[in-house]
Amino acid sequence: MYPIQEDETSLVLWALWEHYSMHPDERYIAEIYKGLIVRCADFLAAFRDPVTKLPNPSWNLWEDRRGVHTFTCATVVAGLRAAANFAGLFADGGLADKYSAAADEVAAAMCEHLYSREHGRFLRGLLANGDDTLVPDPIVDASLFGVFYFGCLEPDHEMTVSTMAAIEQKLTNPTTVGGIARFENDGYMRESDSVIGNTWFICTLWLAEYYIAVARTPDDLGKARDIIEWTAAKALRSGVLGEQIEPISGRHASVSPLTWSHSTYVATVLSYSAKLDSLTAG
């Protein structure tokens, strides 16, 4: 039993490739290729169930549950594909093939083992008991956006569409504050049992990322723009974004400022700008 949060490893590789794509510095990457990228990718490729091909149990991104989580699996796919790209950069064909094959196996296994035909959407994951037997976790969780965000499935794939629809339907706070809760019946610092859970900035912005991804015309970006403007309007007078908003009172709750909220806002604005440029080009 490894006391780890596996997405913290895979997201490093994904982030490195995202950074390299914008600021290609092969000399720097060469310095960390063997010692960091290959070692992390070898671990991700090996730390899997030999039968299902899914990653072995670890802690989830919220650090409150151990199991095989859909979000974690999506980041593993992204991390392995990033490592394959780096391996190709250094003409390391054997490793590139190894990491690509492992990523494809995890993506396929997600559709086989983590998509619920009964619910018509992805499960949050498979929860691990003390003996590592796995139990389906059907709770709708905003982090399921990772299925499309990290490239496991296209944004308009039916499995993605049904999952994102469940997030919007189940996690939207029907108050004047609005926004998206973290997951169903999230009790962490919840203002009232009358709401599904407190609104989280990052979770609301993840829904905006989906609207951006599926937009086919500039007008389709309206819902994403609304969320971006909502986020700016809900910031404190200083411009600070906290972790959560109490959906009845509208007060910020928990950590403030939260870097995750600010970085997600910036990332979403950049996604919006890039998509708008691509839709209006020419």
N, C-alpha and C positions, 0 to 999 in steps of 0.2 A: 504494500500500500504506500503510494507516494503522496506526501502531503504538499501537493503542488497545485497551482492554477495554470493549466497548460496554455491557455490563451496568452499568458504573459510571455511565453517563449515564442509562440508562432507569430504574434503581432509584431515582435521585434523584426523578424525577417520581412514581413509584409511592409512595415514602415520603412525599412532600409531600401527596398526596391522602389517604393513610392518616391522616396527622397532621391534615389539615384536617377530615376526617370526624369526628374525635374532638374537635377544638378549632377550630371554625370562626372564623377571623379573616380576614374578607374584605379588610380594610385591608392586612394584611401581604401576602396573596397578590397584591393589586393592585400592590404595589411590585415584585414579582419576576415578574409575569406575562409581560410583553413581553421583558424582558431575559434571563430564565432559562427559564421554562416553554416559551414559544413557540419560542425559539431551539433548545432541546434537542429539542423535538418535531419541528420542521422537519427537523433533522438526522436523527433516527430514521426519519422518513417517507421521506427522500430517499436515505439510505445503504442502498440495497437493490438487488438484482439485478432489472433490468427484466423478465426472463423468468420466473424462479422466484418473485419477490416476497419471497424470503427476504432477511434482512440480508446485507450483504457480509461477508467474512471479518474477524474480529478475534480478539484473545486471549481465552481462556476465563477463567472465574472463578478457576481454580487457577493461572492465569498460566504455564502450561507448554505450551500448544498453541494454534496459530492455525488458525482455520477458521470454519465456520458451526455453532455449537454449540446444541443443543436448549435448554439452560438460558438462554443469551443470548437466543435467539429468544423464549422465554417472557417474559423480562423486558421485551423490546421491546414485546410485546403489552400488557403491564401498563402500561408507561410511556406508550404512545400512548393507551390508554384513560383513564389518569389525566389526560393533557393534554386529551383531548376533554371530560372532565368539567369541567375548569377553563375551557375555552373556552365551554362551555354556561353556566357560572356568570356569565361576563361577556358573555353574549348574542352571542358571536362564532360564529354558526352555521356560517359557511363553514369555519372552522378545525375546529370540532367534527366536522363531517361528514368533513373530510379525514383527521383523525387516527383517527376511528372506522373509516373505510374501510380505511386502511392497517393498523390493528390486525387487522381481520378477514381481510385478505389474508395477513398473516404467519401467523395461526393456521391458516388453511386450507392454506397452503403447508407448514407443519410436518407436517400430517397426510399431505400428498402426498409430500413429499421426505425427511422425517426419520423417518417411521414405517416400519419394516422388516417387510414381510409374511413374509419369510424367517425372521426371528427372533421375530416375534410381539410386538414391543415397539418403543419408540423407540430409535433410534441415539443414541449420545452426541453425534454430530454428523457433519459432513463436513469432514475435515481438508484444509487448503490446502497445496499444494506451493508452491515458489517462483514458479511461473507462475500460481498461483491455480486450477489444476485441482483439483477436489474429489474426495476419496476417502472412502467410507463408513467411519465409526469405530464398530464394533459393541460396544465395551467397555461393560459395565454400570457406570454411574456414579450415585452417590447423588444428584447434582444433578438427575437426571431428574425428581425430585419437583416441580420447577418447572412441569411441564406442567399439573398441577392447582392448585398453590399460587397461581400467578399468573393463573388463570382461563382458560387456553387451552381446557381440556376439563373437564367435570364429573369429580369424584372417582370416580364410579361408571361412567364411560364405559369401554367395553371396552379401548380403547387405554391408558387410565390404569391400569386394573386389572392388565392383563398386564405393564405396565412396572414397577409397584410390586411385583408378585409377583416379578419377576426381581431387583429390588434386594434384597428380603428373602431370597430363596433363594441368590443368588450372593454377597452381601456380608456376611451375618451371620457373625461369628467364632464357630466352634463350640468355644470354650474356656470356662472358668469365668468369664472376664471378660465375654465376649459383646460385644454392640454391633455397629455397622455400620461397615465400612471405607469409605473414600472412593471407590475404584473397584477393579476387578479388577486384581490383581497390582501394587498400588501400592507401589513400591519406596522411597518417601520415608521415611527413618528407620525402615523396617520392622524389627521385632525379629527375625523369623525368616522364612526362605523357606517354612516349613511353614504359614504363615498367609496369607490373601488380602491382608493389609495391616493396618496398625495401625487400631485403632478410633478413630473421630472422634466427639466429642460432638455436633457439629452434624449430622452425617449420621445419627446414631442418633435425634436429636430430629426430624429431617425425617420419619422413618418414623412417629414418634408423631403428627405433624401429619396424616399420611394416615389413620391410625386414627381420629383425631378427626373428620376431614372426612367419613368414610364411616359414622360411628356413627349408628345410628337409635334406640337405646335407651341408657339409662345403663349397662347392663351391657356394651354394645359398647365403652365407653370403657376397659375393663379393661386392654387391651394398652398404650394410651397412658399410663395411670396407672402401669403397671409401668415404662415407660421413664423417666417423670419421676422416679419414686422411685429407679430405678437410677442416674440422673444425680446426684441428690443424694447417694446412697451412695458414688459414685465420686469425689466432690469431695475435695480435700485437707482436713485438719482445720481449716484456716483458712476453708474454704468456697470456695476458689479452684478454678476449672476451667481445665485446660490445653487445648491443642489436640487432643492425642491420648492414647490409653492403649495401652501395650504389651499385646497381648492374651494373653500368656503370664504375664509377671511382674506385670501390673497397675499398673506404674509410669506416671506421667504422662510424656509426651515432648513435645519441642519447646517452643514458647512457652507460658509460664504466668505469670500468668493471661492468658487470651485473651478480649478483649471479645466477639468473635463467639460464643464458646461461652456466655458469660453472657447475652448479649442473646437468643440463640436459646432458651435455657432459659426466660427470662422470657416471651418471645413464645409458647412452647409452653404454658406454664402458663396464660397469659391465654386462649389458644385453648381449652384444656381447660375452664377455668372458664365461658367463654361458652357452649360447647356443652352442658355439663352443665346450666347454667341454662335453656337453651332446651329441653332434653329433659325437664326436670322442672317447667317452668312450667305453671301451671293444674292 
